[in-house]
Amino acid sequence: MDIEYDSTKDRANRAKHGLPLALGRIVLENLVGEDLDVDHTDEERIVAFGMVGIRLFVCVYTLRGSACRIISIRRATKAEAERWLS
């Protein structure tokens, strides 16, 4: 799977969530579920939930050709973890 992301968004995500967008590859490789992000109508965005070690993370991405373009990554909230891991 090809992964891509914008370096400016990567810096912003590191500042906001303390995580690099490259971590999205691990989330997608350890997927436990996905939802469509219905809040964005300009492009189809997918909200992926996946494990990194023993923690659940959330990775928002869109498909651009054959590549997954990572938009953001963060730790899952308690409510998200309960939903996907119960």
C-alpha positions as CSV (number, residue, x, y, z in Angstrom):
1,M,0.0,0.0,0.0
2,D,1.3,3.4,-1.0
3,I,1.2,6.0,1.8
4,E,1.6,9.7,1.2
5,Y,1.0,12.9,3.2
6,D,1.8,16.6,3.1
7,S,4.8,17.7,5.1
8,T,3.0,20.8,6.3
9,K,0.1,18.7,7.6
10,D,2.7,16.4,9.2
11,R,4.2,19.3,11.2
12,A,0.8,20.5,12.2
13,N,-0.3,17.0,13.4
14,R,3.0,16.6,15.4
15,A,2.3,20.0,17.0
16,K,-1.4,19.2,17.8
17,H,-1.3,15.5,18.6
18,G,2.5,14.8,19.1
19,L,2.4,12.1,16.4
20,P,3.8,11.9,12.9
21,L,1.5,11.1,10.0
22,A,3.8,8.2,9.0
23,L,2.3,6.3,12.0
24,G,-0.8,6.0,9.8
25,R,0.8,3.1,8.0
26,I,0.9,1.0,11.2
27,V,-2.7,2.0,12.0
28,L,-3.9,0.8,8.6
29,E,-1.8,-2.4,8.8
30,N,-3.5,-3.2,12.2
31,L,-7.0,-2.1,11.3
32,V,-10.0,-3.0,13.6
33,G,-12.6,-0.9,11.8
34,E,-13.4,2.0,9.5
35,D,-16.2,4.6,9.2
36,L,-16.8,7.3,6.5
37,D,-16.3,10.8,7.7
38,V,-19.6,12.4,6.8
39,D,-18.6,15.9,8.0
40,H,-16.5,16.5,4.8
41,T,-18.3,16.6,1.6
42,D,-15.5,17.9,-0.6
43,E,-13.8,14.5,-0.8
44,E,-14.5,11.1,0.7
45,R,-12.6,10.7,3.9
46,I,-12.2,7.5,5.8
47,V,-11.7,7.3,9.6
48,A,-9.7,4.2,10.3
49,F,-9.2,2.7,13.8
50,G,-6.2,0.5,14.4
51,M,-3.8,-0.8,17.0
52,V,-0.3,0.4,17.6
53,G,1.1,-1.7,20.3
54,I,-1.7,-1.9,23.0
55,R,-3.3,1.4,22.1
56,L,-6.0,2.3,19.6
57,F,-5.3,5.1,17.2
58,V,-7.4,7.0,14.7
59,C,-6.2,7.8,11.2
60,V,-8.2,9.9,8.8
61,Y,-7.3,9.4,5.2
62,T,-8.5,9.7,1.6
63,L,-7.7,7.6,-1.5
64,R,-5.8,9.4,-4.2
65,G,-5.4,6.9,-7.1
66,S,-3.7,3.9,-5.6
67,A,-2.3,5.8,-2.6
68,C,-3.7,6.4,0.9
69,R,-3.2,10.1,1.7
70,I,-3.0,10.5,5.4
71,I,-4.8,13.6,6.7
72,S,-4.5,13.2,10.5
73,I,-3.6,10.7,13.2
74,R,-4.4,10.8,16.9
75,R,-4.9,8.5,19.9
76,A,-8.5,7.2,20.2
77,T,-10.8,8.6,22.8
78,K,-12.0,6.4,25.6
79,A,-15.5,6.2,23.9
80,E,-13.9,5.2,20.6
81,A,-11.8,2.5,22.3
82,E,-14.9,1.1,24.0
83,R,-16.8,1.0,20.7
84,W,-14.1,-0.7,18.7
85,L,-12.4,-2.9,21.3
86,S,-15.5,-4.3,23.1
